[in-house]
Every structure is written in structure tokens, then in C-alpha cells.
Amino acid sequence: MQHLITFKADEFPTAGEAIQHAEASGRGEAIVLGGKHYVVEKSEAHRLEAAGVPFAYLHVIDHPDHPHGLVVTVPVN
């Protein structure tokens, strides 16, 4: 049985663009859900997590082999 859950988000074509938007705006979280990249308010991310929706937070970390940073995912659920 599948459940439908709606959420408010801005969609971006790449993980990098979603992360940049979240950082530049100073609000929201960059996530990947169903293979798509979004920026959601923190409360929406918490609501998705509480509902058991599988997604991952997107972050950029410093890495010597990637001068512009390395995008990593942090899975939830």
C-alpha cells in the first residue's frame, strides 16, 4: 500500500544548485527525494521524516580531490 504525501518545496535540476540556493537564502534544507533535488523549509523536512518518507539531506564537504567541494547525502528513513 502506498501513501501520498504532499510537501512544499522548490525543485532544482542539480544537487549543487539546490545546496547553493539553500545556503544563499539562509533558510531551508537541500534534500533529494525520489531522485529529484529540492529545497524545503526545515519544518517540512521534519514532517517528511516523522511521516517515514525516505529522503536524504544534501551537503557539500571539503575534499582534496574536489576543489569546489564534494556533494554528499545523509539518508533519512
N, C-alpha and C positions, 0 to 999 in steps of 0.2 A: 504494500500500500504506500503510495506516495502522497505527501502533503505539499500544498502550495503555500509559500510564504512570500509576501511582498516586502520590499525594503526600498528606502530612498537612497539613491546613490548617483554619482556622476561616473560614467563609463569612459575609459581611456583605451587607446589602441595598444599601448605597451605598459609593462610594469614600470619602466623608468618614468614615463610620463605621469602615471598615477602617483608615484612616490614624489616626484617633483612638485606636483600640484598640492599634495597634502602638506609637504614641507613649506612651500611658498605661502600657502594660505594660513598656515599655523593652526589649522583645525582639521579634524577628521583623521581617518586611518586609511592607508592604501591596503587593499586586500585583493586576492584573486579568489573567484568563486565560479565554478563551472567553466574554467578556462578563460574567463573574462576578467579584466582589470578594472577595479572600481576604487573610488574614494567615498567612504561612508563616515557619517558622524560617529563618534566613539559610542554613543548610546545605541546606535543601530548595530554596530559590531558586537556589543554586549548582548543585545537582543537576539542576534543570529546565533551567538554562542550558546545562550541559555536555551534556545529552541532546538539545539542539537544539529544545526546546519554545518556541514563540513566546508571550511574555507581556510585560507591561510593569510596571515599578515605579510606584507611585503616590506622589506628593509634593504638599505644599502650599507654594506660594510667595507671598510678599507681592506685592500688586498694588494700585495706587491705585484701580482701579475695582471691586475686590472686598474689602470691609473685613474679611471673615473668611478671606481667602486664596483663591488660585486653585489648583484641583487640576490637576496636570499629570501626564502619563505619560512614562516613559522606556522606549522599546521595547527588547526583548532578542530576538535571533534573528529 
